[in-house]
Amino acid sequence: MSGKITMAMAALFVVLAANVLQSTNGATYTVGDSTGWIVPTNNDFYDDWADNKVFAVGDVLVFNFTTGQHDVAEVTENAYDACTTANTISTVSTGPARITLNRTGDFYFICAVPGHCSGGQKLNVEVRNGNNSTAAVPAPGPSPTTTPVATSPTT
């Protein structure tokens, strides 16, 4: 039996292969949709934008902005809350910026131009593992059945 692949192993392989393919073909989101990456008129604009979306590893965020007027800095949660640019994780100064979400957990982005973050130009996204669509889970194999054993009468 060592040379044969069992049904369970084959099903596991299919699920793993599908996850690998899904993680390399993530969705692309334009941050703020047609509004782009600007100082919004509503401080909750980017929170509201992200609320109805499910972000997964491999997804790409596109920040549309004019080079020289804005940027995108990835920061820690504390820096996000305080709108500080001390110890940024990374900064992209040329628009449009494409950032691939490469791990699970929270990502925090701000515009590092003075006054822009405090004006609401900040985004927090929670990234989950897997794909945005529901992955197909293989159906369980057939349950073992019992066959009645025929008995012969004793004489």
C-alpha positions in Angstrom: 0.0 0.0 0.0 3.0 2.3 0.3 2.9 3.0 -3.5 -0.7 4.0 -3.5 -2.2 7.3 -2.7 -5.3 7.0 -0.5 -8.4 9.0 -1.2 -7.8 11.2 1.9 -4.3 12.0 0.8 -5.5 12.9 -2.7 -8.2 15.1 -1.3 -5.7 16.8 1.0 -3.4 17.4 -2.0 -6.2 19.0 -4.0 -7.1 21.3 -1.1 -3.5 22.3 -0.6 -2.9 22.9 -4.3 -6.1 25.1 -4.5 -4.9 27.2 -1.5 -1.5 27.7 -3.1 -3.1 28.8 -6.4 -5.6 31.1 -4.6 -2.9 32.8 -2.5 -1.0 33.7 -5.6 -4.1 35.2 -7.4 -5.4 37.6 -4.8 -7.9 40.3 -5.3 -6.9 43.8 -6.1 -8.6 46.7 -4.2 -8.4 50.3 -5.1 -8.3 52.1 -1.8 -11.2 54.5 -1.5 -12.5 53.3 -4.9 -13.0 56.3 -7.2 -12.1 58.8 -4.5 -8.6 57.4 -4.2 -6.0 58.1 -1.4 -6.8 61.7 -0.3 -7.6 63.6 2.9 -11.3 62.7 3.1 -14.1 65.0 4.1 -15.2 62.4 6.6 -12.7 61.0 9.1 -14.3 57.6 9.0 -14.2 57.4 5.2 -11.4 54.7 4.9 -12.8 52.7 7.9 -16.2 52.7 6.2 -14.6 51.7 2.9 -12.8 48.7 4.4 -15.7 47.5 6.6 -17.5 45.5 4.0 -14.4 43.8 2.6 -12.6 40.6 3.5 -8.9 40.9 2.8 -6.7 37.8 2.4 -3.0 37.0 2.0 -2.0 37.8 -1.6 -4.5 40.6 -2.1 -3.2 43.9 -3.4 -4.1 47.4 -2.2 -3.7 50.1 -4.8 -3.4 53.6 -3.4 -4.1 56.2 -6.1 -2.6 59.5 -5.3 -0.6 62.2 -7.0 3.2 61.9 -6.4 4.4 64.8 -4.2 1.0 65.4 -2.7 0.6 62.2 -0.7 2.4 59.0 0.2 1.6 55.7 1.9 3.4 54.7 5.1 2.9 51.3 6.8 3.1 51.9 10.5 2.5 50.1 13.8 -0.8 50.2 15.5 0.5 52.8 18.1 1.8 55.0 15.3 -1.5 54.6 13.4 -3.5 55.7 16.5 -1.1 58.6 17.3 -0.7 59.6 13.6 3.1 59.6 14.0 5.6 58.8 11.3 8.4 57.8 13.8 9.7 54.3 12.9 7.6 53.7 9.9 7.8 50.1 8.5 7.8 51.2 4.9 6.9 54.3 2.8 5.9 54.5 -0.8 6.2 58.1 -2.2 5.3 57.5 -5.8 1.7 57.0 -6.8 -0.1 54.9 -7.5 1.3 52.6 -4.8 0.6 48.9 -5.0 1.0 47.0 -1.7 0.6 43.3 -1.5 -0.8 42.0 1.8 1.8 39.2 2.5 0.8 38.0 5.9 -2.2 37.6 8.2 -3.1 40.1 10.8 -3.6 43.9 10.9 -2.0 46.3 8.5 -1.9 50.0 9.3 -1.4 52.7 6.7 -1.2 56.5 7.0 -0.3 59.4 4.8 2.9 60.8 6.3 2.3 64.3 5.0 1.8 66.5 8.0 -1.9 66.9 8.9 -3.2 64.3 6.5 -3.4 61.3 8.9 -5.1 63.4 11.6 -7.5 64.6 8.8 -8.6 60.9 8.3 -6.1 59.7 5.6 -5.4 56.4 7.3 -6.5 52.9 6.7 -6.5 49.7 8.9 -7.1 46.3 7.2 -7.3 42.9 8.8 -5.9 40.2 6.6 -7.1 36.6 6.9 -5.4 33.5 5.6 -6.8 32.0 2.4 -8.9 33.4 -0.5 -11.8 35.8 -0.5 -14.1 33.2 -2.0 -15.2 30.2 -0.1 -12.9 27.3 -0.9 -14.5 24.1 -1.9 -14.1 21.4 0.7 -14.1 17.9 -0.5 -17.0 15.7 0.6 -16.2 13.0 3.1 -15.6 9.5 1.6 -18.3 6.8 2.0 -18.9 5.5 5.4 -18.0 1.9 6.1 -20.9 -0.4 5.9 -21.4 -3.7 7.6 -22.4 -6.8 5.8 -24.4 -9.3 7.7 -22.6 -12.6 8.1 -24.6 -15.6 7.0 -24.7 -18.3 9.6 -25.4 -21.9 8.8 -27.8 -23.8 10.9 -26.2 -26.3 13.3 -27.4 -29.9 13.1 
